[in-house]
Amino acid sequence: MSSVFKAAKGGGVSLRKMLGSERSVVEEWLSEFKSLPETHIPSYAGSLHLKKSLVPALYRVIQDPNNELLEPVCHQLFELYRSSEDRLRRFTLQFLPELVWVYLRITASRDRQSNGCIEALLLGIYNLEIVDKDGNSKLLSFTIPSLSKPSIYHEPSSLGSMALTEGALCQHDLIRVVYSGLHPQRETFTAQNRFEVLCFLMLCYNSAVVYMPLSSYQSVCRMSSRLCVCGFPRQQQKLWREPCNRVLLDPEFMVQMLTGVYHAIYNGEWEMGREALEDILYRAQLELYSQPLLLGNAMKNSLPESAPDAPRGRKVLQVEVTPTISRISISAITTASIRRHRWKREDADGMSGGEDSFNINDPDEGFSSGASNSSQPSGTKLGGSVGPRGGSLNSSTSSIKKAITARLSRDKEREREKEREKERETDKQAELSADLQAATRRHQQRQQSPPASINLDAIQLSPIKKHLSFPAGPTLVRTGSTSSSKSFDCTNFNLNGGDGEEHEEAGGSEREGLLAGGSHRHSTISLQEEHLLRPEEAQALLSPGAPLTKQSRSPSFNMQIISQV
Amino acid sequence: MTARKSGSRLETEIERCRSEAQWDKIPELVRQLSAKLISNDDLGELLLGECKLQTYLKENPIKQGTSPRVQRPKLLEVRKHLTAALDRGNLKPDYIQEASLLMAKLCYVEGEYKDALGHYSKVNLDDMQLAGAPVYRLSMIAESYATKGLCLEKVPAASPSLSNKNAGSPASNRSMTEREQEIITCYEKSGDIALLYLQEAEKALSAGIQNRSPKPGPTAQDQELGYFLETGLQRAHVIHFKNGNLTQGVGRFREILRAIETRTTQNLRMTIARQLAEILLRGMCEQSYWSPLEDPPVVSPLDDPTRQGHTHSKSYSLSRRPRVYSGENLFCPQENTEEALLLLLISESMANRDAVLSRIPEHNNDRIISLQSASVVYDLLTIALGRRGQYEMLSECLERAMKFAFEEFHLWYQLALSLMAAGKSARAVKVLKECIRLKPDDPTIPLLAVKLCIGPLHWLDEGECFAKMVIDMGEKAAEFRAKGYLAIGLVYSLKATDASLRSTQEEYQRKALGAFQRAQSLSPTDHLAAFYLALQLAVSRQIPEALGYVRQALQLQGDDVHSLHLLALLLSAQKHYHDALNIIEMALSEYPENFNLLYTKVKLEAMCRGPEEALLTCKHMLQIWKSFYNLTNPSDSGRGSSLLDRAIADRRQLNAMTLPDFSDPETGSVHATSIAASRVEQALSEVASSLQSSAPKHGPLHPWMTLAQIWLHAAEVYIGMSKPAEATACTQEAANLFPTSHNVLYMRGQIAELRGNIDEAKRWYEEALSINPTHVKTMQRLGLILHQLQRYSLSEKVLRDAVQANSHLLSHDRPKVGTSRRTGTTVKRKVVHINPHVTTFLQRLTEFEPNIKTVYVRAFVSTHRARCCGFYRWWFPAVSCLVI
């Protein structure tokens, strides 16, 4: 509970006067860099961490708002940050938690004047970080991986059951999400932009957190603990009792604090880190902020039981040789065993045992893996046509057709496997006919809407019509129908948006996974639909100047870019 | 079975049994074999030795972390067989190798590590062919590498170091490193070959089933790996991590995961995927990341600094490697969260497959195991997705965890929180109810539910219930008790706003006041408690008391925008308009883009500094609106970019516009006003024309509501300047956005009045009332107009409705209205008389009051800045008193 504050004592609250030796260390550092020729900067950067007494002395300066060295130190730290040398930037960055703490504490105490140079330093770092090398606004984005798309670690077919439920999430393509970006330059702090700036700064810190020294981890824990408890009853339980106003906190900022603390916990600051985690949770509960509560609970729940013992206290991971045998007894009923059971029963029913191909990977999930397979390439194909090149209706038509034919041929290979699904297929047929009725109804409704959408319908419906009039053997029809119904499912669902519920009711339980959550599916197809329905708007959307297509995902922010991987 | 098998057939059968570890069949096959040829005896000895050793190990498995040292008669027999096989030297070279390897394994099992190493030195493991080798031999080679590694770990470093015991010397250090390297290489080779073996075995198995056996038989069940292969697969990375060598550990993890999975490796993959994700989340960051297909950095902060420089690149090659996932367009993560997420999704799918669904007591342990392994994965998923703000996806993932969640508080709570963070409020409240049931003592949970109920959901009765739960906890709720009172106060306050009967309203106001007082006394350092108390006092006209508490709130939290706003409004209620304006300007310096403050500023400016200033503020608001919704382009589905383009174009136009220079003597104030006005007008129309095409039919309404409000404020200022034409234009802009808003209609009525078209005004007011029958200001105006039209009784009715609808409007003047019932004139006089006194404040307070919700949303709900309520709930600031 109190180790944060014990440790903080060493770090010194401003009450303690700076020692003369510390002062001289800082002064020497200040003058040394000024006289440093450009060419010596790399070697200087390499040797900076060797000055053992410098970092504590700098902490002392930062913590004391009345120290006359504060201004030159802030200035110098900014100069280091501006250099092109990563190590120098990281040297400055290690003080960020302390700077943020001092800034927020002074802001809460409404003694703004003495805060000027720290504010300037923070804003300076922020303004440098929001742009890339060419001066363009930085967009930080990442791809949400999808199990329905093969990766270097998996193949969709081997994760059969998952692919079904997962289907709802990642039906078609990988989604690229911007998690931070387009921040404007800031010249001053205001109450309104404060946490936008600080969140971004903490994001920068966290993106380099591995390079930070232990003292910085202590600082991040100290900052988090103090910001969360100061002015609250819990502060009375701490050794650090300096009277202080409550500091307003933003949930996003608390999430960033948690990220830093989480790292500290596993990289040497086990005790302080856990205490900080508790304090953040305490505050998040009082503020009723769901986001930090969510993350904090997850972090707390997954903490290992004991303190680290590894060198330097690192406990990122303790690995032992784990038995490869499932620890779950075979007799237990699991999701997998239910499927296996079903398969066995079908076998016993005399499903032409001899020529069966035995899918060793997942005899239990063969069917579902088929589903994931057949839905996946269409997504990829369509994804291609959303790009600036494939803008025209025709090309998308052909790509859909291509996808369907590709699937047809692939499905033939699986025909034998599909034999086993005969029973299920019968159900499927029933569903399909229900679907078809719905589709026809929808098709009729669509007659009144713009011609483009009718075209799209025609494209999507054609294989189904073919199936209806096709007198060939059952296998062919079946393969044709599964694949086309799949693509039909997806497209229609996206096309209709609001019709989703109706559709969901029509669908069997097998497909519930696919359909649930459909309203927030961000598929290429939904874009496609926009694109087809409103060509003139779509042009604007897809113009080369606008490479990112924005869609909402989370209520707070975020844009979605459909990647064209 | 009994039929004699021809030679080759027999050999195939033996090979198959060895590959499938069916040791029990070997003795019979050996019997058949010896019966055929004398020279087969040696082979028979080998097979019998192998089969006995393997059977022994199967029955007495070696536990991980223990070193076996057994000397049993059973193993003596094995040794006899193997020695016999080797001694005569009649065996084919392949079999001699096999016999030696088995011998080495036997030595290891007996604890004779040096002897084992001696045997390995006779057989050059690296020379053994991997390509074309029968499946069982792959397994044998893999086991041998693992065993060799184990032996090397046991035997102290090679001969020279035996004499050289002072470990500090650099020579011994180097040889230590080399030794370590050799050990790791052994394990890595063993692991690679083991993976290859498993892939081949599975292929053979499925082919075998296809070719021959009518039923899968017992072989379909999971194959056990055994101690040696398990060690070979995992010992390398265990050593890496033990040495603090994360970079190589990560590399090894990735190699194992990239190999195509087999049934036997599924569990291992699930564990490793999760562990790698843990490293990525706990020990790596964006800047230290390297992609799986890239070379790792030479110096990495991940590695133990004392051991740095010991890193080595992969120093061995194998003639055949396990097959890896390949193909076109393989997704390869480029970022640590990406990789962590991919791995966690894979682990999740596996954990889900193992979810134990039955609840019978015998399966309790299994259920706990499956829950634990899933729970870890879900926690990591939460951390990975949460730090990237992907709450929606997270809530979908946690939804899948529900099959584990029976009576599991943590999973339920996490689901509720994720739903809340994702904005799925209604469902979140349902899940929170279950959480309350599972953990009735935690005051946070009902408070979270209240927050949703009075925030986005507006379920006031439910909210009251939840708040009472917290209050009923009494002392147990500790610091949350005050929050409970605060919450119930807000519920009452909102109920008062919703109530139509005056008595009900007053009752709720009273209750709210009591609750806020309680909250404030329980938690005197909470600025929110002080603020809400001040607000409630203001609503009930206790202005001086309200001022006291709002000042207190500001002392506790000087930056709080709502306290500042309330302070300004209270000051304006006391007619300190200039002070109020100063406060607003101060607040605006901290919140330059806060529209609520700006609306109030427009009104105060119109009053203190004249309409020109107010118009400039309107223009400023438009600029802010554009830059604001341009930059943080809200979740504006799909239409964002086109809007963005327009907004950018607009900004250019606005920038090109010069601000009117009031100091210029040439343009006197009157003149300047009109110029300024016309310029503003021009700017307004430009924006308008650009927006007309995209009426806000879908997407979030908040930005559009703000824009409409700005227009209406401008219209109001123009009405104050007696400029009906401009006012009409502004109103029209708002009407383009929300044609059926009662505020727009009300404004039209005002304009008509200004033009002297009483009948038209009446029509507009009536329309406004048909949309919002309780819009007090409209009623008020309508009443006055009716009075002008000399329709006294109707006028009186409308005014009485107005009073009825809004208790606090004229509450302390009610008697006067009552006595003046006879003549409409008196009523009118009273109303007009009251207005200048009260309405300035009232108007702002009403203006403010719907913001209780906003305030609440801000303070309590915080993430939901956009309040998307029903149409009637939209509130546009009213315009009235200035005209009167």
Chai-1 contact restraints between the chains, C-beta under 6 A:
chainA,res_idxA,chainB,res_idxB,connection_type,confidence,min_distance_angstrom,max_distance_angstrom,comment,restraint_id
A,R110,B,G558,contact,1.0,0.0,6.0,A-B,restraint_1
A,F142,B,E335,contact,1.0,0.0,6.0,A-B,restraint_2
A,F142,B,T337,contact,1.0,0.0,6.0,A-B,restraint_3
A,F142,B,E338,contact,1.0,0.0,6.0,A-B,restraint_4
A,T143,B,E338,contact,1.0,0.0,6.0,A-B,restraint_5
A,P145,B,E338,contact,1.0,0.0,6.0,A-B,restraint_6
A,P145,B,L341,contact,1.0,0.0,6.0,A-B,restraint_7
A,P145,B,L342,contact,1.0,0.0,6.0,A-B,restraint_8
A,L147,B,L345,contact,1.0,0.0,6.0,A-B,restraint_9
A,K149,B,F331,contact,1.0,0.0,6.0,A-B,restraint_10
A,P150,B,G327,contact,1.0,0.0,6.0,A-B,restraint_11
A,P150,B,L330,contact,1.0,0.0,6.0,A-B,restraint_12
A,S151,B,L330,contact,1.0,0.0,6.0,A-B,restraint_13
A,S151,B,F331,contact,1.0,0.0,6.0,A-B,restraint_14
A,S151,B,L342,contact,1.0,0.0,6.0,A-B,restraint_15
A,I152,B,R258,contact,1.0,0.0,6.0,A-B,restraint_16
A,I152,B,P292,contact,1.0,0.0,6.0,A-B,restraint_17
A,I152,B,Y325,contact,1.0,0.0,6.0,A-B,restraint_18
A,I152,B,L330,contact,1.0,0.0,6.0,A-B,restraint_19
A,I152,B,C332,contact,1.0,0.0,6.0,A-B,restraint_20
A,Y153,B,L257,contact,1.0,0.0,6.0,A-B,restraint_21
A,H154,B,I346,contact,1.0,0.0,6.0,A-B,restraint_22
A,S158,B,E261,contact,1.0,0.0,6.0,A-B,restraint_23
A,L159,B,S349,contact,1.0,0.0,6.0,A-B,restraint_24
A,S161,B,R353,contact,1.0,0.0,6.0,A-B,restraint_25
A,M162,B,S349,contact,1.0,0.0,6.0,A-B,restraint_26
A,T165,B,R400,contact,1.0,0.0,6.0,A-B,restraint_27
A,L169,B,E396,contact,1.0,0.0,6.0,A-B,restraint_28
A,Y179,B,R388,contact,1.0,0.0,6.0,A-B,restraint_29
A,Y179,B,G389,contact,1.0,0.0,6.0,A-B,restraint_30
A,P184,B,L631,contact,1.0,0.0,6.0,A-B,restraint_31
A,T190,B,E590,contact,1.0,0.0,6.0,A-B,restraint_32
A,A191,B,D559,contact,1.0,0.0,6.0,A-B,restraint_33
A,A191,B,E590,contact,1.0,0.0,6.0,A-B,restraint_34
A,A191,B,Y591,contact,1.0,0.0,6.0,A-B,restraint_35
A,Q192,B,Y591,contact,1.0,0.0,6.0,A-B,restraint_36
A,S207,B,C285,contact,1.0,0.0,6.0,A-B,restraint_37
A,S207,B,E286,contact,1.0,0.0,6.0,A-B,restraint_38
A,S207,B,Q287,contact,1.0,0.0,6.0,A-B,restraint_39
A,A208,B,Q287,contact,1.0,0.0,6.0,A-B,restraint_40
A,V209,B,C285,contact,1.0,0.0,6.0,A-B,restraint_41
A,V210,B,C285,contact,1.0,0.0,6.0,A-B,restraint_42
A,V210,B,S288,contact,1.0,0.0,6.0,A-B,restraint_43
A,V210,B,P301,contact,1.0,0.0,6.0,A-B,restraint_44
A,Y211,B,P301,contact,1.0,0.0,6.0,A-B,restraint_45
A,P233,B,E479,contact,1.0,0.0,6.0,A-B,restraint_46
A,T259,B,R387,contact,1.0,0.0,6.0,A-B,restraint_47
A,Y266,B,R282,contact,1.0,0.0,6.0,A-B,restraint_48
A,Q285,B,T444,contact,1.0,0.0,6.0,A-B,restraint_49
A,L288,B,L447,contact,1.0,0.0,6.0,A-B,restraint_50
A,L288,B,L448,contact,1.0,0.0,6.0,A-B,restraint_51
A,L288,B,K451,contact,1.0,0.0,6.0,A-B,restraint_52
A,S290,B,L417,contact,1.0,0.0,6.0,A-B,restraint_53
A,S290,B,M420,contact,1.0,0.0,6.0,A-B,restraint_54
A,S290,B,A421,contact,1.0,0.0,6.0,A-B,restraint_55
A,Q291,B,A421,contact,1.0,0.0,6.0,A-B,restraint_56
A,L293,B,L417,contact,1.0,0.0,6.0,A-B,restraint_57
A,L294,B,G386,contact,1.0,0.0,6.0,A-B,restraint_58
A,L294,B,L417,contact,1.0,0.0,6.0,A-B,restraint_59
A,L294,B,S418,contact,1.0,0.0,6.0,A-B,restraint_60
A,L294,B,A421,contact,1.0,0.0,6.0,A-B,restraint_61
A,L295,B,G386,contact,1.0,0.0,6.0,A-B,restraint_62
A,A298,B,D379,contact,1.0,0.0,6.0,A-B,restraint_63
A,A298,B,T382,contact,1.0,0.0,6.0,A-B,restraint_64
A,A298,B,I383,contact,1.0,0.0,6.0,A-B,restraint_65
A,N301,B,D379,contact,1.0,0.0,6.0,A-B,restraint_66
A,N301,B,H410,contact,1.0,0.0,6.0,A-B,restraint_67
A,S302,B,V376,contact,1.0,0.0,6.0,A-B,restraint_68
A,S302,B,D379,contact,1.0,0.0,6.0,A-B,restraint_69
A,P311,B,G244,contact,1.0,0.0,6.0,A-B,restraint_70
A,P311,B,D304,contact,1.0,0.0,6.0,A-B,restraint_71
A,V316,B,I279,contact,1.0,0.0,6.0,A-B,restraint_72
A,V316,B,R282,contact,1.0,0.0,6.0,A-B,restraint_73
A,V316,B,G283,contact,1.0,0.0,6.0,A-B,restraint_74
A,L317,B,F241,contact,1.0,0.0,6.0,A-B,restraint_75
A,L317,B,Q275,contact,1.0,0.0,6.0,A-B,restraint_76
A,L317,B,E278,contact,1.0,0.0,6.0,A-B,restraint_77
A,L317,B,I279,contact,1.0,0.0,6.0,A-B,restraint_78
A,V319,B,V238,contact,1.0,0.0,6.0,A-B,restraint_79
A,V319,B,F241,contact,1.0,0.0,6.0,A-B,restraint_80
A,V321,B,Q64,contact,1.0,0.0,6.0,A-B,restraint_81
A,V321,B,E230,contact,1.0,0.0,6.0,A-B,restraint_82
A,V321,B,Q234,contact,1.0,0.0,6.0,A-B,restraint_83
A,V321,B,V238,contact,1.0,0.0,6.0,A-B,restraint_84
A,T322,B,T271,contact,1.0,0.0,6.0,A-B,restraint_85
A,T324,B,L225,contact,1.0,0.0,6.0,A-B,restraint_86
A,T324,B,E230,contact,1.0,0.0,6.0,A-B,restraint_87
A,T324,B,N267,contact,1.0,0.0,6.0,A-B,restraint_88
A,T324,B,L268,contact,1.0,0.0,6.0,A-B,restraint_89
A,S326,B,N267,contact,1.0,0.0,6.0,A-B,restraint_90
A,R327,B,I369,contact,1.0,0.0,6.0,A-B,restraint_91
A,I328,B,D354,contact,1.0,0.0,6.0,A-B,restraint_92
A,I328,B,D366,contact,1.0,0.0,6.0,A-B,restraint_93
A,I328,B,I369,contact,1.0,0.0,6.0,A-B,restraint_94
A,I328,B,S370,contact,1.0,0.0,6.0,A-B,restraint_95
A,S329,B,D366,contact,1.0,0.0,6.0,A-B,restraint_96
A,A332,B,V356,contact,1.0,0.0,6.0,A-B,restraint_97
A,A332,B,H363,contact,1.0,0.0,6.0,A-B,restraint_98
A,A332,B,D366,contact,1.0,0.0,6.0,A-B,restraint_99
A,I333,B,L357,contact,1.0,0.0,6.0,A-B,restraint_100
A,I333,B,S358,contact,1.0,0.0,6.0,A-B,restraint_101
A,T334,B,D354,contact,1.0,0.0,6.0,A-B,restraint_102
A,T334,B,A355,contact,1.0,0.0,6.0,A-B,restraint_103
A,T334,B,V356,contact,1.0,0.0,6.0,A-B,restraint_104
A,T335,B,R353,contact,1.0,0.0,6.0,A-B,restraint_105
A,T335,B,A355,contact,1.0,0.0,6.0,A-B,restraint_106
A,A336,B,R353,contact,1.0,0.0,6.0,A-B,restraint_107
A,F358,B,S206,contact,1.0,0.0,6.0,A-B,restraint_108
A,F358,B,I209,contact,1.0,0.0,6.0,A-B,restraint_109
A,I360,B,E202,contact,1.0,0.0,6.0,A-B,restraint_110
A,I360,B,S206,contact,1.0,0.0,6.0,A-B,restraint_111
A,G517,B,E396,contact,1.0,0.0,6.0,A-B,restraint_112
A,H520,B,E392,contact,1.0,0.0,6.0,A-B,restraint_113
A,E530,B,G638,contact,1.0,0.0,6.0,A-B,restraint_114
A,A540,B,S642,contact,1.0,0.0,6.0,A-B,restraint_115
A,L541,B,S641,contact,1.0,0.0,6.0,A-B,restraint_116
A,A546,B,S641,contact,1.0,0.0,6.0,A-B,restraint_117
A,K550,B,G640,contact,1.0,0.0,6.0,A-B,restraint_118
A,Q551,B,S637,contact,1.0,0.0,6.0,A-B,restraint_119
A,S552,B,S635,contact,1.0,0.0,6.0,A-B,restraint_120
A,S552,B,S637,contact,1.0,0.0,6.0,A-B,restraint_121
A,R553,B,E392,contact,1.0,0.0,6.0,A-B,restraint_122
A,S554,B,G389,contact,1.0,0.0,6.0,A-B,restraint_123
A,S554,B,Y391,contact,1.0,0.0,6.0,A-B,restraint_124
A,S554,B,E392,contact,1.0,0.0,6.0,A-B,restraint_125
A,P555,B,G423,contact,1.0,0.0,6.0,A-B,restraint_126
